[in-house]
Amino acid sequence: MHRLPPLLRPNFWQRLRRSWCRAQVALRLEQWFPQIPLALAVGVLGILNILDGLPRLSRFFPELSILAPVTVLSHSPVLRVLGAVPELVAGVVLLFMSIGLLFRSRFSWAITLLLAAATLVLLLHHYGLVWSGIAILNGVILIGLLLFHRSFSRSSVAAGTLFAAISILLLLGYAVFGSYVLGKGFTPPITNLVTALYFSVVTMSTVGYGDITPHSQDARLFVVSIIILGITVFATSISTVIVPLVNGRMNRLLMGEKKPMKQNHYLIIGDNALANNTYRELKARHLPAIVLLPGQPQSMWMDPEDLLMGDATEVEALKKAGGGQALAILALRLDDSENAFIVLAAKELGGRARTVAAVKDGKNMERMRRVEPDLIIAPEVLGGELLAMTLSGESLDGEAMMSRMFSAKA
């Protein structure tokens, strides 16, 4: 590498980018990062919030042990309990949202961001600017969610189903608990949890048999809240499950199956021994590579997911292959003129990709320089010269051979 001309030596940012690409491939970061570390951190934060809220809840256990139905909500100790343990509620929701983050759910990302910010505000309000372990973890999670927000963009069926199940269970718990607490405000009174569950399901489903009706003002307002929340939750739950299915189906019908566009990769164009060996050596070094061919090759010497079809002399084909985000575009076809046209198309495409052109015939070396690729490689020209030098007994100069093998643009 140190014998290459300065133009061909990768700069610091290119070396850093290549190292990052190697690390991504070697560690398979696309499969588990950042969703798994963030999900684990959010789960730990939820558990810490629950553990922090349980001692506060225990102070009100004597009052809750004698909890009985009332007519007016202000007469119940429930309000003091709910106001004492917001961390407990946030911790439970964070545990559920950590599961959604595993699916890269955008909804779970948004809810987690809001809850983490709210929890941090509560911690600062209670303890001031005293940074405990839970506060530091909270801050790290907030920073991670903001930095990797693009990684959580899925509206998948799994995440939608999870959201629907959690929402319905939370609403059902709210309805049962509230119906029991305000039991004396109904006719006949609700005196046990089984009756509260029955009334909640009937009300949430909007069936309304009429055998149990609210008569106090607080009970009526509570029933109104159940009906509004029930309609909202059910409508939202259906949309989170059905809409991704319909959108995915429509996209496949209208646009077909699309491969995700890679970035920071090497785009190899050619179906020959040079292209084959180049691809194999790049993959051996854990560097991402894509092969662009005009048609199906006779033998699959590349991984099927790394093969794209298209005319590399066309700008649109290079764009679909991610040429604008590639590290280098390697024109390695057997036809020198086709390689020249590929270099011209790459320059028209723009981007930061460096262009490499293979030359088979030494007579075309000067013509290839006119299209100004960043690097010209002529292995067959050099092979013939090396053979002639060996037969004639001439000494071989390594630096001269490198300069003949790799020629920079004029």
Protein Blocks (a to p, Z undefined) as FASTA:
>chain_A
ZZpcfklpccfklmmmmmmmmmmmmnommlmpcklmmmmmmmmmmmmmmmmmmmmmmmmm
mmmmmgccdfblklpcklmmmmmmmmlmmmmmmmmmmmmmmnopaklmmmmmmmmmmmmm
mmmmmnojadcfklmmmmmmmmmmmmmmmmmmcccfklmmmmmmmmmmmmmmmmmmmmmm
mmmmpccddfbfklmmmmmmmmmnononolaccfbfklmmmmmmmmmmmmmmmmmmmmmm
mmmmmmmmmmmmmnopaddddehiacdedddfklmmmmmmmmmnopacddddfbdcfbdc
bcfklpccddfkbmklmmmnommmpmbdcdfbfblklmmmmmmmmmmngpjbdcddddfb
lklmmmmmmnopabdcdfklmmmmmmmmmmnopacdfklmmmmmpccdZZ
